[in-house]
Amino acid sequence: MANIKSQKKRNRQNVRRHERNKAVRTELKTRVKVAGAAIDTGAEDVDALVQAAQKRLGKAAASGVIHKNAAARRQSRLMKRASQTASAE
């Protein structure tokens, strides 16, 4: 346990940030998973779900929850899957 006042505050901040980041990462996984499932099943609202996943990925990268290149990679893979199924139909 820290004895320095500033370090105690830093520990409290880290706990709050960790919880917030964990929630964002969980939502990211859920959105990407839902969009991927919609792509596989050929649902009608695929575009909206993919767009929502992309938006969340961009926001997470902008706020520093995930690295910007990781967000770009995930978006690229999602769009690649969407375009492959769209061109196959």
Secondary structure, 3 states (H helix, E strand, C coil): CCCCHHHHHHHHHHHHHHHHHHHHHHHHHHHHHHHHHHHHHCCCCHHHHHHHHHHHHHHHHHHCCCCHHHHHHHHHHHHHHHHHHHHHC
